[in-house]
Amino acid sequence: MYKLMIVDDELLMRVGIRSMIEWEEYGFQIVGEAGNGKDGLDIAIATSPDLIITDIKMPVMDGLQFIRETSNELKNCKYVILSNFDEFHYVKEALRLGATDYLIKSEITPASLSELLISVREKLQAEFENKDRLNKMPYDYSLSLSHLKENFFKDLISGFINEKDANTKANELHIRVKSSELVVLILKLNHFETLKKKYVEKDEKLLRFSILNILEEVIPSKWDKEIVIGNSSEYLVIVNTLPESTSVRTEIERLCSKMLASLKDFMNLTLSVGASTLVPGFKHLKTAYKEATQALSYHFFTDNRNVLFYEDIAKEPVREAVESLITLEEEQEFVTMWSSKDENQSGEFLAGFRSKLEGLRADEHSIRMKYIWLMEKINTQLTRPGKGEGFSFVGHSFYETALNGDNWVGIHQSMLEYIAYCFDVDSRFMRESTYSELAVDIINKYYAEDISLQSVANQINVNPSYLSRIFKQEKGENFISYLTQVRIDKAKVYLKGGKLKVYEIADKVGYHNYTYFSKIFKKNVGVTPEEYRG
């Protein structure tokens, strides 16, 4: 495994490069990063990398001086230059100093980076053909180091490894945390079911790497830490307490705030954290993991605390499974609410519904099942049964929301919206509304979602071809034209507001591809979104 270092004064460039590929697959392990040549020189001398990817223009010490000074210390190190189009005179000087290759920042892609690494690796292998580095490693490094670390911590959490063996393997794998006072933090992405629909499998891997790299970057160096990817939605952060700390909880809260704020700033992601109590070493990691998991699960019952500590949760009364049978009183209250077709009354009904569950200290599963029962009860009351089932909230049916929603508050709010929607649908059918009117209503309310002629036709239980023909006859334009115009009109409002970036506006009106949005906008309005705003 060859050692690699990245030197660039732009944090996002460093994070972007790190996240672009899985380095270990190409035989490289990132051993250090720096924001200028001076810091880079100190780290390079300490870690002896085989390859350094460095920017040219940097504060304190630029890339050319960095290469000159590093070359005196590291005779066999290779250098790849990062540059912009207007910096070729610097690139020529860097190549003269011995740089192996260069990359134009604006043109870096996973493919170009992979191709370059393969080329550099072949050169390194040719030079070190008599030094079989990989065979000297105590573990099978055909697996990546990150996977070996992940397996190590999974073994600890499962209790499959004793303290003595744990310390030995920790040393061999260069684990950065010590078997002393430890805290386990579990970070979980909020609204992951919605988020992952924007990612195909390959992009989901990019999501994991990006989160991992940002966490590595923003956690201050004073913390001894290890970060393990549990899955795309969960990340395990294990830290030793700070020796000078007077309040472990205060320091952990600061650390969590920094991590959550950074992920929000860089990737617009929100997360929740479950924190364990302080445990004395690797032997107790299993207990700490259970505590952090339990603390995190309590996020379901609160919507105003992103960081939850086990020590607080342990004081809460135990929640229990609640009998799923519906009482006669609940049946009567439901019938009264439904007959009213009044949103205020439905709000009062749901408030009482929730209050009873809270009074019973119902557990999470029981609460979800109660809301699903209520959804099914509503669907049986519709004039056209089944019309509510296809209704979606940001890409999910209410059933999915009740089953997988992040917290009770969100599920409750979705139920309020669902009842209001069903009131409206039921009233429309009772007035014998046309299919095109129902389609228009859905478009006007949910234009920002991934709706189509097919999905709308499914919601109102009509053949798509028939809906297309009726829509054109009654509205004077086809379905796509109407949907596009609604989205463009909404975009104009956002553009006049001036607060959102254009790509954010595109996402808000249902276009998740900025380039396509810009093209459609210009075709319909005659100018680009930027020109319209100007």
Buried (B, 14 or more C-beta within 10 A) or exposed (E): BBBBBBBBBBBEBBBBBBBBBBBBEBBBBBBBBBBBBBBBBEBBEEBBBBBBBBBBBBEBBBBBBBBBBBBEEBEEBBBBBBBBEEBEEBBEBBBEBEBBBBBBBEEBEEEEBBEBBEBBBEBBEEEEEEEEBEEEEEEEBEEBBBEBBBBBBBBBBEEEBEEEEBBEBBEEBEBBBEBEBBBBBBBBBBBBBBBBEEBEEEEBBBBBBBBBBBBBBBBEEEBBBBBBBBEBBBBBBBBBBBEEEEEBBEBBBEBBEBBBEBBEEBBEBBBBBBBBBBBEBBBBBBBBBBBBBBBBBBBBBEBEEBBBBBBEBEEEEEBEEBEEEEEEEBEEBBEEBBEBBEBEBBBBBBEEBBEBBEEBEBBBEBBBBBBBBBBEBBBEBBEEEEBBBBBBBBBBBBBBBBBBBBBBBBBBBBBBBBBBBBBBBBEBBEEEBEBBBBBBBBBEBBBBBEBEBEBBBBBBEBEBEEBBEBBBEEBEEBBEBBBBBBBBEBBBEBBEEEEBEBBEBBBBBBBEEBEEBBEBBBEBBEEBBEEBBE
